Amino acid sequence: MPEISRFFGIVIRMYYDDHNPPHLHAAFGEKKAKIDFRGNIIIGDLGSKTALKLVRDWIDLHQAELLDDWELARAEKDVKKITPLE
């Protein structure tokens, strides 16, 4: 599963063979969550409200890039890295 971004200890990945709705996989320490592109947790838990807020802020900033990567992944093409939060 390709890593598309990393910031403040949070790792964001996207699977090539994942199903709709469009979403990403976020990990913070040992905790993991599947989060849609509106910032809603589909399954899992990051174990930190702050980490979840950072992921949601990052999603808001990169909607178009996330959708582009989702389409690339669905077509089994290389996804692009997305700028992390700073």
N, C-alpha and C positions, 0 to 999 in steps of 0.2 A: 504494500500500500504506500503510494508516494506521499512524502511529506511536502506540503505546499507552503507552510509557514511555521515559524517558531518565535514565541515572544513571552517574556516573563514566566518562563517555566512551563508554558502551554505549547503543546505540539498539535498542529492541525494537519490531518491527512484526508485523502479521498481515495476510495476504492475504484478500481476500473470496472468491476462487474456489479456495481451496486444498483439498487432498484429505486424507483420514484417513491416519495417526493425527493427532489434534490436536497442533499444534505452533506454534512462533513462529519468527520470523527475528530473529537478533541480529547486530549489526554492532559491531565494535570497530576503529576506524581503517579500514584497507582490508580487513580480514578479516571474513568472514561465515560464519554457521552456521545451519542449521535444527536446532532443538532441541525434543524432545517435552516434554510437561508433567511428565515424571519427571526431566528434566534430562539425558537422553541425547542426544548429538549424532547426528542422522540423516545429515547431510552437511555438509561444510565444516569450518572451524576458526577459532576466534577468535584464535589466535596467542598466547594468554596464559592460563596456568592460573588466574591471579588473576581475570581477567575471566570465565572460565567458572564459577569458584566463586561469584562475585557473581551471575551469572545464575541459577545453581542455587539459591542462597539466596533470591533474589527469587521464583523459581518456587514454592519451598516456602511462602513467605508469602502467595502470591496464587493458589493453586490454583482456588478457586471463581470468582474474578473472571476468570481465564484461560478457564475452561470457559464462563462466561457470554459472554465476548467471542467465543469460537470459535463458539458457537451464533448469535450476532448476525451475525458475518461470513458464516457459511454461509447465513443467511437474507437476505444482502445488505442488512443494516441497519447503522447507524452503531455502531461499537465504542466502548467507553468507555475513557478514560484510566485507567491504573492507577498508584497511588502508587509513586514510585521509591524505591530504597534511599537512606538518608541516612547 
